[in-house]
Amino acid sequence: MIYQTKVKKVGTEAEAFEEEKMIVLFGDNAPEELVDFCYIINIENVNSDVTEENRLMVDEDEFKITKVGSAVKKNLNDLGHITLKFDGSETAEQSGTLYLEDKKLPQINEGTEITIK
């Protein structure tokens, strides 16, 4: 297990980025102007580097990681803030983004568990 957290709150506009196939995660320290657009999570430590060999789990849904932005580990540790992008990209255009296989976005609710293993 590399990382595990739970969703504490779902912003009222958190699904606003669905068409871009993106989910924005943020810890309790999310700026006020962004809170409504985020899934608020517990800030937890990342135990080791995240690589393309790992898998992201959203409850029981599993996703292959296609690329890891250079700031994903640091941002998760410091802010609980990354973007999950489900477009299958193999190029990290944004340093704080975890790129995942091109699949339907998972359903995320309060209590949803997010794991990297």
Phi, psi and omega in degrees: 000121181266324184202143177208136178209172176233148176280125181266328185205145176249120179298151184298335179246021186300335181272007183298335183261014182302318181296330177275002180061040182236146173232129181255121177257143178208147175284184180302340184272017180302136176302142184309321183288348180254343187309316183295340184261004187241160166262114184276126184238163170289137176279119181232156179282144173269123188284336178201178181298144175268131182228174178291349177279345182279172176231146173260132176245132172241101194052245182264354181277130182250139181227135176284135176275125182260336177197147181241119176298148187297340182255007185301309182298310181299315182295321177296315180297315187276320190235346189067023188244113169214166172252136173260123181239120186261061183239002178074011183298141176249012176236129181273094179285331179239130185294333182261024182245138172256116183268135185231163179306153182283091180224166176301138179298141179285156174282127180237129180228173172303134180093349178299137180262132178242126187226145169240124180219000000 
